[in-house]
Amino acid sequence: MKNDVLKSIAQKAKRRLIGRETPVSAKIKVISNEDEEFKSKVEFLLSQDGVITNPVHYLMDDKILKNMNEEAKERYLLTTLDKYNSLRQQLEHISSDNRFCM
């Protein structure tokens, strides 16, 4: 069920990006890049060797998601993905720098 919600949110966001749906505005609480809990979740995901089922849902807060309307959920999903990607790149960059600095 949770996968279906995330899938529908992503599909709606994609339709808006290609112009098939009108954009909506929604206010949400933005996750700070400095948020240690979020950072620890990303580090955990990156440290796993096996396949992680639904990593996006692992990063999102169910309590926040439950109280949002559809547009806010879409924005929250996209913001979470953006923050994940930027934090992942930062961590990988730091990791690669540490390997070459001896």
C-alpha positions in Angstrom: 0.0 0.0 0.0 2.8 2.4 0.9 4.5 1.7 -2.4 1.3 2.5 -4.3 1.1 5.9 -2.6 4.7 6.8 -3.4 4.2 5.5 -7.0 1.1 7.6 -7.5 2.9 10.7 -6.1 5.8 10.2 -8.4 3.6 9.7 -11.4 1.6 12.9 -10.7 4.9 14.9 -10.3 6.1 13.5 -13.6 2.9 14.5 -15.4 3.3 18.0 -14.0 6.9 18.2 -15.2 6.0 17.3 -18.7 3.0 19.7 -18.7 0.1 17.3 -18.5 -1.1 18.6 -15.1 -1.2 22.0 -13.8 1.4 22.8 -11.1 0.2 23.2 -7.6 1.6 25.1 -4.6 2.0 23.5 -1.3 3.8 24.4 1.9 5.7 21.8 3.7 8.4 21.5 6.3 11.7 21.1 4.5 14.2 18.7 5.8 17.4 20.4 6.6 20.6 19.1 5.1 22.0 19.5 8.6 19.4 17.2 10.0 21.5 14.5 11.7 18.7 11.9 11.7 18.2 12.2 8.0 22.0 12.1 7.5 22.3 8.9 9.6 19.5 7.3 7.5 21.3 8.1 4.3 24.6 6.8 5.7 22.8 3.6 6.8 21.3 3.2 3.3 24.7 3.7 1.6 26.4 1.2 4.0 24.1 -1.7 3.1 25.4 -4.4 0.8 22.1 -6.0 0.0 19.0 -4.8 -1.7 16.9 -2.4 0.4 13.2 -2.5 -0.1 11.6 0.9 -0.6 14.5 3.1 0.5 12.5 6.3 -0.2 9.9 5.3 2.3 12.6 4.7 4.9 13.8 8.3 4.4 10.3 9.9 4.7 8.5 10.5 8.0 5.2 8.7 8.1 3.7 11.1 10.7 4.4 14.1 8.5 3.2 12.3 5.3 0.0 11.1 6.9 -1.2 14.7 7.6 -0.5 16.1 4.1 -2.7 16.5 1.1 -1.7 15.0 -2.3 0.2 18.0 -3.5 2.2 18.4 -0.3 3.0 14.6 -0.4 4.4 15.0 -3.9 6.5 18.0 -3.0 7.7 16.2 0.2 8.7 13.2 -1.9 10.6 15.2 -4.4 12.3 17.3 -1.7 13.3 14.2 0.1 14.8 12.7 -3.1 16.7 15.9 -3.9 18.1 16.1 -0.4 19.1 12.4 -0.5 20.9 12.8 -3.8 22.8 15.9 -2.7 23.8 14.4 0.7 24.8 11.1 -1.0 27.0 13.0 -3.4 28.6 14.9 -0.5 29.2 11.7 1.4 30.7 10.0 -1.6 32.9 12.9 -2.3 34.2 13.0 1.3 34.7 9.2 1.1 36.7 9.4 -2.1 38.8 12.3 -0.7 39.6 10.2 2.4 40.8 7.3 0.3 43.3 9.4 -1.6 44.6 11.4 1.3 47.1 9.3 3.2 
